[in-house]
């Protein structure tokens, strides 16, 4: 089993270009797994973890409802936002500057073959990171992601998740609001869940801005421990 994970920070990058890059890495891993099985080889499959920020974009998962986007294309254009229907699970999600998006492209055969455990580990990575800032966060029963004040009228989501997996290879991932412009969430029903708010780490801390790189490093630290991974950082894209 190969527990090495190649980490790349793509900076601010177009959603479609990043999606295409994800698909490339995802397919390369799938192809190697198929070749291993067909030719009875035992070649190591790679693992990747992409960090990125996106320009304003709304994405709709394969089981999502387009009516959860509350505005038409003209409003999106006026807001400088784009829209894509994509192949992850989940409903509608917003990505934008000030949000840390993480795309682990892992061969779970290298770790454990349990997609529910995988999602719980991603949630735990975020929960442990927020705890370092004094923010108590938790899971909400039946709702993937990370929340604050679950079970109260003040319940609000700080991290959304949606993944795709094939032959235990994962793609897509999570989006943690750090310095996000929460006004963009008003244009949709986040994740198709009505009546619940969205928040951002800087809002919860009462700060104008939180150090994004510091948050990324904390996420990576907890990811490494939870997945018992060996982290290798790649500077070039």
C-alpha positions as CSV (number, residue, x, y, z in Angstrom):
1,X,0.0,0.0,0.0
2,X,1.3,3.4,-1.0
3,X,0.5,6.0,1.7
4,X,2.5,8.8,0.1
5,X,0.2,11.8,-0.8
6,X,1.4,14.4,-3.3
7,X,0.1,17.8,-2.2
8,X,-0.2,20.7,-4.6
9,X,-1.5,24.3,-3.9
10,X,-2.9,25.5,-7.2
11,X,-3.6,29.0,-5.9
12,X,-6.6,30.8,-7.5
13,X,-7.6,28.7,-10.5
14,X,-10.5,28.4,-12.8
15,X,-13.0,25.8,-11.8
16,X,-13.2,24.0,-15.2
17,X,-9.4,23.9,-15.6
18,X,-9.1,22.4,-12.1
19,X,-11.9,19.9,-12.7
20,X,-10.1,18.8,-15.9
21,X,-6.9,18.4,-13.9
22,X,-8.7,16.4,-11.3
23,X,-10.2,14.1,-14.0
24,X,-6.7,13.6,-15.5
25,X,-5.2,12.5,-12.2
26,X,-8.3,10.4,-11.4
27,X,-8.2,8.6,-14.7
28,X,-4.5,8.0,-14.5
29,X,-5.0,6.2,-11.2
30,X,-8.0,4.2,-12.5
31,X,-6.0,3.2,-15.6
32,X,-3.1,1.9,-13.5
33,X,-5.5,-0.1,-11.2
34,X,-7.1,-1.7,-14.3
35,X,-3.6,-2.5,-15.8
36,X,-2.5,-4.0,-12.5
37,X,-5.4,-6.3,-12.4
38,X,-5.3,-7.2,-16.1
39,X,-1.6,-7.9,-16.2
40,X,-1.3,-9.2,-12.7
41,X,1.1,-6.4,-11.8
42,X,1.7,-4.8,-8.4
43,X,2.6,-1.2,-9.3
44,X,1.9,1.5,-6.7
45,X,-1.0,3.7,-7.4
46,X,-0.5,7.4,-6.6
47,X,-2.4,9.7,-4.2
48,X,-2.9,13.4,-4.6
49,X,-4.3,16.3,-2.5
50,X,-5.1,19.5,-4.3
51,X,-5.6,22.8,-2.5
52,X,-7.2,25.6,-4.6
53,X,-9.3,28.7,-4.5
54,X,-11.8,29.3,-7.3
55,X,-13.2,32.5,-8.8
56,X,-17.0,32.7,-8.0
57,X,-18.7,29.5,-9.3
58,X,-21.8,27.5,-8.5
59,X,-21.7,23.7,-9.1
60,X,-24.6,21.3,-9.1
61,X,-24.1,17.6,-8.1
62,X,-25.5,14.8,-10.2
63,X,-28.5,14.3,-7.7
64,X,-29.0,18.0,-7.3
65,X,-32.1,20.1,-8.0
66,X,-31.5,23.1,-10.4
67,X,-34.3,25.0,-8.6
68,X,-32.0,25.4,-5.6
69,X,-30.1,28.0,-7.7
70,X,-32.3,31.0,-7.1
71,X,-31.2,33.3,-9.9
72,X,-30.9,33.1,-13.7
73,X,-27.8,33.2,-15.8
74,X,-27.9,37.0,-16.3
75,X,-27.6,37.5,-12.5
76,X,-24.7,35.1,-12.4
77,X,-22.9,37.1,-15.1
78,X,-23.5,40.3,-13.3
79,X,-22.0,38.8,-10.2
80,X,-19.0,37.5,-12.1
81,X,-19.9,33.9,-11.4
82,X,-20.1,30.8,-13.5
83,X,-22.2,27.6,-13.2
84,X,-21.4,23.9,-13.9
85,X,-23.3,20.6,-13.6
86,X,-20.7,18.1,-12.3
87,X,-20.3,14.4,-11.5
88,X,-20.0,14.5,-7.7
89,X,-22.6,13.6,-5.1
90,X,-24.6,16.3,-3.3
91,X,-26.7,19.3,-4.4
92,X,-25.7,22.9,-5.2
93,X,-22.5,24.4,-3.8
94,X,-20.7,27.8,-4.1
95,X,-17.0,28.2,-4.4
96,X,-15.2,31.5,-4.3
97,X,-12.2,33.5,-3.1
98,X,-11.6,33.3,0.7
99,X,-12.6,29.6,0.6
100,X,-10.2,26.7,1.0
101,X,-11.2,24.0,-1.4
102,X,-9.5,20.6,-1.1
103,X,-9.6,17.8,-3.6
104,X,-8.1,14.5,-2.4
105,X,-7.6,12.1,-5.3
106,X,-6.8,9.0,-3.3
107,X,-6.8,5.3,-4.0
108,X,-8.6,4.1,-0.9
109,X,-7.1,0.7,-1.5
110,X,-4.0,2.3,-0.1
111,X,-5.8,3.3,3.1
112,X,-9.2,1.7,3.7
113,X,-12.1,0.7,1.5
114,X,-15.0,2.5,3.2
115,X,-16.5,5.6,1.6
116,X,-18.4,6.5,4.7
117,X,-15.3,6.3,6.8
118,X,-13.6,8.5,4.2
119,X,-16.2,11.2,4.5
120,X,-16.2,11.1,8.3
121,X,-12.4,11.4,8.3
122,X,-12.6,14.5,6.0
123,X,-15.2,16.0,8.4
124,X,-13.0,15.2,11.4
125,X,-10.0,16.9,9.7
126,X,-12.1,20.1,9.5
127,X,-13.5,19.7,13.0
128,X,-10.0,19.3,14.5
129,X,-8.7,22.3,12.6
130,X,-11.6,24.6,13.7
131,X,-11.0,23.4,17.3
132,X,-7.5,24.9,17.1
133,X,-9.3,28.3,16.6
134,X,-11.6,27.7,19.6
135,X,-14.5,26.9,17.3
136,X,-16.7,23.9,18.4
137,X,-18.0,22.3,15.2
138,X,-19.7,19.0,14.6
139,X,-21.6,16.7,12.2
140,X,-25.3,17.2,11.6
141,X,-27.2,13.8,11.4
142,X,-28.1,13.0,7.8
143,X,-26.3,16.1,6.4
144,X,-22.7,15.7,5.1
145,X,-20.3,18.5,6.0
146,X,-19.3,20.4,9.2
147,X,-21.7,22.6,11.2
148,X,-22.0,24.9,14.2
149,X,-24.7,24.9,16.8
150,X,-26.4,21.7,15.4
151,X,-29.9,21.2,16.7
152,X,-30.6,24.8,17.4
153,X,-32.2,27.6,15.5
154,X,-28.7,29.1,15.0
155,X,-27.4,26.0,13.1
156,X,-25.0,27.1,10.3
157,X,-22.7,25.3,7.9
158,X,-19.0,26.2,7.6
159,X,-17.8,23.4,5.4
160,X,-19.5,21.6,2.5
161,X,-18.5,18.2,1.1
162,X,-19.3,16.2,-2.0
163,X,-17.2,13.4,-3.5
164,X,-17.1,10.9,-6.4
165,X,-15.5,7.5,-6.2
166,X,-14.9,4.7,-8.7
167,X,-13.0,1.5,-7.9
168,X,-12.1,3.2,-4.6
169,X,-10.5,6.1,-6.3
170,X,-11.8,9.5,-5.0
171,X,-12.2,13.0,-6.5
172,X,-13.9,16.3,-5.6
173,X,-13.9,16.9,-1.8
174,X,-14.6,19.8,0.6
175,X,-14.9,23.6,0.7
176,X,-14.2,25.4,4.0
177,X,-15.3,29.0,4.4
178,X,-12.4,30.9,5.9
179,X,-12.7,34.5,4.5
180,X,-15.7,33.9,2.2
181,X,-18.1,36.5,0.9
182,X,-21.3,35.1,2.4
183,X,-23.5,37.2,0.2
184,X,-22.9,34.7,-2.7
185,X,-24.7,32.0,-0.7
186,X,-27.9,34.1,-0.8
187,X,-28.2,33.2,-4.5
188,X,-28.9,29.5,-3.8
189,X,-30.3,27.1,-1.2
190,X,-26.9,25.7,0.0
191,X,-26.7,22.0,-0.5
192,X,-30.5,22.0,-1.1
193,X,-31.1,22.4,2.7
194,X,-33.7,25.0,3.4
195,X,-33.8,27.2,6.5
196,X,-30.2,26.9,7.6
197,X,-27.5,29.5,7.4
198,X,-23.9,29.5,6.2
199,X,-20.9,31.0,8.1
200,X,-17.2,31.6,7.6
201,X,-14.3,31.2,10.0
202,X,-13.4,34.9,10.0
203,X,-17.0,35.8,10.9
204,X,-17.0,33.3,13.8
205,X,-13.7,34.7,15.1
206,X,-14.8,38.4,14.6
207,X,-11.8,39.0,12.4
208,X,-11.6,40.8,9.0
209,X,-9.3,38.1,7.7
210,X,-7.8,34.7,8.8
211,X,-4.4,33.5,7.5
212,X,-5.4,31.0,4.8
213,X,-2.0,29.3,4.6
214,X,-2.1,28.7,8.3
215,X,-5.5,27.0,8.0
216,X,-4.3,24.9,5.1
217,X,-1.3,23.7,7.1
218,X,-3.6,22.7,10.0
219,X,-5.9,20.8,7.7
220,X,-2.9,19.0,6.2
221,X,-1.6,18.1,9.6
222,X,-4.8,16.5,10.7
223,X,-5.2,14.8,7.3
224,X,-1.8,13.3,7.7
225,X,-2.6,11.9,11.2
226,X,-6.1,10.6,10.4
227,X,-5.0,8.9,7.1
228,X,-1.6,7.8,8.4
229,X,-0.3,9.5,5.3
230,X,3.2,10.5,4.2
231,X,3.0,14.0,2.8
232,X,5.1,15.2,-0.2
233,X,4.6,18.7,-1.4
234,X,4.8,19.6,-5.0
235,X,5.5,23.2,-6.0
236,X,5.0,23.1,-9.7
237,X,1.6,22.7,-11.3
